[in-house]
Amino acid sequence: MIKHLLPEKGNFYKANLHAHTTVSDGTLSPEEMKELYKNKGYSILACTDHEVMVPHHELTDDGFLMLTGFELGFDEAWCPDFLDARVCDLCVISLSKDNIAQPFFHKTKYHDIKKNSLIKYDENEPDFEREYNFRCINEAIKICREKGFFVTYNHPTWSLEHYEDYIKYQGMNAMEICNFSSFIDGYDEYNSKAYDDFLRKGERIFCIAADDNHNRRDPACRMWDSFGAFTVIKAKELTYEAVADALIKGNFYSSQGPEIYGLWLEDDKLHIECSPADKVVCTVNKRRCMSRYNEETGLITHAVFEIKPSDGYFRVTVIDKNGLKADTNAYFTDTLEIPVTD
């Protein structure tokens, strides 16, 4: 029996789910951002400006979808130098076009906001004291999820967060397995180890890749922070409702460049079809990592892995000849009918 993990039907849409504009600390307007990404073959953009959520539905057209969101930050306020402070940043994307009420309410502009001040997330609800601690962060995640938002945990390396910090977070929809802006600044912001840490702890979350672009540098230089990490969403159509449904269900993959065309289970065999790669790796919740190469051509476009019910979860990484990666979400064996084999 064949079960498609990425839906067999639908269309692939290239998306950047973490971006900054002149609404906060980016240098391009939302209109300029749309044109920038649309001209590069993207179909979806979420402008996740710091601390303020501004819908840009007027920029949506038949070939391009603007998602509504913002980035929510928690800093070590007691740290005298911000460069020494640990932070936790979350991207929060509305799952409904009509849901435009920001969960964490601010009346001031971005540059006037003190992130650790007393704020309200709803005028009719109690005050929410924002602090850098896991209880406060988990409560924020919970509130955002309850209010109909897709929540991602962002760039743990840039944030100076260690295992003992981030492993206490729970309830998010996804985490950034790659943050391009941090990556080109020199941080090791390919976070597959952190993703496995969450999965092995028991968090059933997805992974995304995103630019986190601010576009402060020359577009012709290698430090330009757009187009280096993206999420490819498979949805039945390019509408807010269909894309939100795909996000909720995890019908997407993350990439720095390689493409994934198909992912399916046939009994106990996992199949993946992809763009030409140097290596394809399958990671499970055991010391049983698997890799596939093509000894004859040096490139591989189809790989098969044996999956066992005892593996707990599995996910696949496609690595091209330049070392760029594409990652599937994790899939859990207790939700799939995988036969027991010797």
QUICORDA-V542550 format. One record per backbone hydrogen bond with DSSP energy under -1.0 kcal/mol. CO is the residue of the C=O (numbers start at 1). NH is the residue of the N-H. E is the energy in kcal/mol with one decimal. If there is no record, write none. Layout:
BEGIN
CO|NH|E  CO|NH|E
END
This chain:
BEGIN
1|267|-1.9  3|265|-3.0  11|235|-2.2  13|233|-2.9  14|43|-2.7  14|44|-1.8  15|231|-2.5  16|46|-2.4  18|212|-2.4  19|48|-1.6  21|24|-1.8  21|26|-2.9  28|22|-1.5  29|33|-2.6  30|34|-2.3  31|35|-1.9  32|36|-2.4  33|37|-2.5  34|38|-2.9  35|39|-2.1  37|42|-2.3  38|41|-1.5  43|65|-2.9  44|16|-1.7  45|67|-2.7  46|48|-1.0  49|71|-2.1  56|59|-2.0  57|60|-1.5  61|64|-1.1  64|61|-2.4  65|45|-2.1  68|94|-3.1  70|92|-2.8  71|51|-3.1  72|90|-2.7  74|88|-2.6  75|77|-1.5  76|79|-1.6  81|84|-2.2  86|76|-1.5  88|74|-1.9  89|154|-2.4  90|72|-3.2  91|152|-2.5  92|70|-1.8  93|150|-3.4  96|99|-1.2  98|100|-1.3  109|112|-1.5  110|113|-1.6  114|117|-2.2  119|128|-2.2  120|105|-2.3  122|125|-1.9  128|119|-1.4  131|133|-1.5  133|137|-2.3  134|138|-2.7  135|139|-1.9  136|140|-2.2  137|141|-2.4  138|142|-2.4  139|143|-2.6  140|144|-2.6  141|145|-2.6  142|146|-2.5  143|147|-1.7  144|149|-1.6  145|148|-1.7  148|95|-2.4  150|93|-2.7  151|173|-1.9  151|174|-1.9  152|91|-1.8  153|176|-2.7  155|159|-1.8  156|161|-2.0  157|160|-1.8  159|87|-1.9  162|165|-1.3  162|166|-2.2  163|167|-2.4  165|168|-1.1  166|169|-1.9  173|206|-2.7  174|153|-1.9  175|208|-2.4  177|191|-3.3  178|210|-2.1  179|183|-2.0  180|184|-2.8  181|185|-1.1  182|187|-2.3  183|186|-1.3  187|189|-2.0  189|179|-1.3  191|195|-2.0  192|196|-2.5  193|197|-2.3  194|198|-2.2  195|199|-2.4  196|200|-2.9  197|201|-1.4  198|202|-1.1  198|203|-2.4  203|205|-1.3  206|175|-1.6  208|177|-2.7  208|178|-1.1  210|180|-2.5  211|181|-2.0  213|20|-2.1  214|27|-2.0  218|221|-1.9  221|224|-1.4  230|255|-2.7  231|15|-2.5  232|253|-1.9  233|13|-2.7  235|11|-3.2  237|239|-1.7  239|243|-2.5  240|244|-2.5  241|245|-2.1  242|246|-1.9  243|247|-2.2  244|248|-2.4  245|249|-2.0  246|251|-2.6  250|252|-1.9  251|234|-2.8  253|232|-2.9  254|327|-2.7  255|230|-2.8  259|275|-2.3  262|273|-2.3  263|5|-2.1  263|6|-1.6  264|271|-3.3  265|3|-2.9  266|269|-1.8  268|307|-3.1  269|266|-2.9  270|305|-2.3  271|264|-2.0  272|303|-2.0  273|261|-2.7  273|262|-1.5  277|300|-2.4  279|319|-2.8  280|292|-2.4  281|317|-2.8  282|290|-2.3  283|315|-1.9  284|286|-1.3  286|288|-1.9  290|282|-3.1  292|280|-1.8  294|298|-1.9  300|277|-1.9  301|274|-2.3  303|272|-1.9  305|270|-3.5  308|311|-2.2  309|312|-1.1  311|285|-1.8  311|313|-2.3  312|333|-1.8  313|285|-1.1  314|331|-2.5  315|283|-2.7  316|328|-2.6  317|281|-2.9  318|326|-2.1  319|278|-2.0  319|279|-2.0  320|323|-2.1  324|320|-2.6  325|256|-2.7  326|318|-2.9  327|254|-2.8  331|314|-2.1  332|335|-1.9  333|336|-1.3  336|338|-1.4
END
